[in-house]
Amino acid sequence: QVHVVVSGGALVQPGGSLNLSCTASGKIFSIDTMGWYRQTPGGLRELVADIRNPKDTNYADTVKGRFAISRDDAKNTIYLQMNNLKPDDTAVYYCNVKRLVSGEIYWGQGTQVIVSS
């Protein structure tokens, strides 16, 4: 079983920056994918970015060039550095772990990001 904890959400002004972190307990393998998703009220949960290793990352087109995902396997932690935030980035951000071998997916609780002046 994997327990996922997310932190870092806040209220930030447009153009500002924020860093989210996500830590998973239990055994996480470097081949497992960890990722960030976000969801607005009434909207679908959408991929923001995910990472398997430093060379295997994916980003939503809407965040490319502004967000950066990174991973520290020693800490079972991923980070999402968000720069030049826009009001459209306002959402609840979620983190998950996807097992490559079993296909199991573990979700953490959401953290609210509000971009507003």
Secondary structure, 3 states (H helix, E strand, C coil): CCCEEEECCCEECCCCCEEEEEEECCCCCCCCEEEEEEECCCCCCEEEEEEEECCEEEECCCCCCCEEEEEEHHHCEEEEEECCCCHHHCEEEEEEEECCCCCCEEECCCEEEEECC
